[in-house]
Amino acid sequence: MSDLLPIAIAGIFVMAIVLLLARKFKISSRYERAPRVLNSWSALDKGIDPTEDQKL
């Protein structure tokens, strides 16, 4: 039981440092991608028919 106490304290300390660094550098938002331009592939994902805009 007493052997687990230093390991638990070290784990909590490491998790706190990781959370603080992630919040400071916004690591999680760096990998979130949103399409900048609505192309035909992303239009289909949103239910928009890209062929309606094309006139022959």
Beta strands, then each sheet from edge to edge (+ up, - down):
end
